[in-house]
Amino acid sequence: MLTMQNSTLADLYAGAIFIEQSLKWDIYWSIMLLLGVAAIFTITGGLTAVIWTDFVQTIIMIIGATVLMVLSFIEVGGFDGMVEKYPHAMSNNTLHSNSTNSTCGKPRDDYMNLFRSPTTGDLPWPGVIGLSINSIWYWCSDQVIVQRALAAKSFDHAKAGTIFCGFLKILPLFLFVFPGMIARILFPDTVACSDADTCMEVCGSTTGCSNIAYPSLVINLMPPGARGMMLAVMLAGLMSSLTSIFNSSSTIFAMDVWTKIRKSASELEIMIVGRVSVLLLVVISIIWVPVIRASEGSELFVYIQEVSSFTQPPICCIFLLGLFWPRLNEKGAFFGLLVGMLMGMVRFIVQYSYTTPKCGDTGPDPRPGVIKDFHYLYFSCFLFLLTGFTAIVMSLLTKPIPRQCLHRLTFWTRHSKEKRLDIGVWEQQQDKKNKHSVDENGTNIHSESFDMMVEQKIQNGDMSEESHKLNNESQKIDEESQRLQDESHKLDDDSQYLDDDSQKVEKITGGNQCVRLARHVVNWVCGTDRNITQLSSHQIQRKEMLSVEENRRWKLTSNILSVILMLVVLVFFIYFA
């Protein structure tokens, strides 16, 4: 939830900057408008509407950004012209500065290199590991991405969609990074401003105006009609991102948090809670906007990566351990996340408790050494290792999860056909075992030997008594389900009678059109305009995925495309090293 809130704030601020530059609106009114539209769309539309909108808006964004990229390269004389002119893209204040040694406002010498100095680089090359940690979290465990992968029709579809996104991820280098460099070449006095007063007048920030690079290109290079299209493209991308985050955040809160508080919550209750949580997220976002505006400095990208490095490595570490190390248990994961998140929040608070000195400031740096000398990407690696060490130690000191509870939950057991024992059932068995594990002499039976006996009985098929108990419990559950269905039918009949009575009352009294219209709107927004009785009586059901088998032809195709994608990325790494 914390990382999603950070993504929401970054998207909001980026969109608000674009609207502020293009339409000259106040940034706070722009943010409130964006939040309002995104919230209404998410609450009333749900995941289906979000996915279809993402699909359409992706096509629009790629077309619009491609047109702007072509116009930008034409303006500077192609790729070679951009590389040649970028080192000289400096504002007049920088060119006529009396300071000969200052690097303020000047492009970096390593501007065309991915791997930069480990000590003086703004993105040091060992920090690529830290960026990879953050990326693994986003692409493998972030709810926005996972939710879309799980919404696929099959495992083959999910895998193909992921590979396709990998190819799309190559495009930002050409659609956004290079045009951003061209914007500095074309508009050095605004995008590359180095004087605090000038920057404040241009973009409202004293530390720099690199955030307005892309809007400047749109406003100055695109013709009037295409300019409106690009505004729609940027807003489409923003709305797509916001609606995705809102939908995923509401899902997490409703399914993972609220169901723990209210274990017997109905579908109707969970639906309403999820949609109310979107409104709460909107309120928090509005409150936090002044903080992000004061803290992000001159580059929004740096702010995003900093906060990601403080919050995402613990989740990434536990995800990878849970996937590849079956010995990890609940206590190890919990304490690993706890230590990692606490350390990350301490760094987050200290980082933004101090003001970063302006470029060229000759005074002492008030920040402690752990902030100014410990790059945030290095801290990401440290946080990853600290979380992993804590999780491994705690797991080894506590009881492991039995293997029969891990079928199809780890990389090594993903193709298992055996029936998985629910961890909750196993815990109940452990409680029963602890109560009855005292022999006649009052000594406890060794727990590991007991587990070996249980596992051996399971393998030999000698669990008839346990199987009989499970069958009885399953039969009771079926009877309870049938009873709930019967009650649901009765409620449907009662609801029909109530509807008939209400219609008779409305005919007699004439009804109140405004009240009925308002009630209908509220029910529609909350998703309760139809089948309200059924939603009230039914609870959420979770189905177990039984197999991750792939179609042979599609598996081969996906693997070939994956190799091609890795080769393409490797070529770019070598070329821009």
Salt bridges, closest charged atoms under 4 A:
GLU20 OE2 - ARG293 NH2 3.89
ASP54 OD2 - ARG148 NH2 3.48
ASP110 OD1 - ARG108 NE 2.90
ASP122 OD1 - ARG108 NE 3.52
ASP122 OD1 - ARG116 NH1 2.69
GLU269 OE2 - ARG262 NE 2.85
ASP365 OD2 - ARG367 NH2 2.85
GLU418 OE1 - HIS407 NE2 3.33
GLU455 OE2 - ARG403 NH2 2.34
GLU480 OE2 - ARG483 NH2 2.17
GLU487 OE2 - ARG483 NH1 2.43
GLU506 OE2 - ARG516 NE 3.81
GLU544 OE2 - ARG408 NH2 2.54
GLU544 OE2 - ARG420 NH2 3.53
GLU549 OE2 - LYS417 NZ 2.36
GLU550 OE1 - LYS159 NZ 3.07
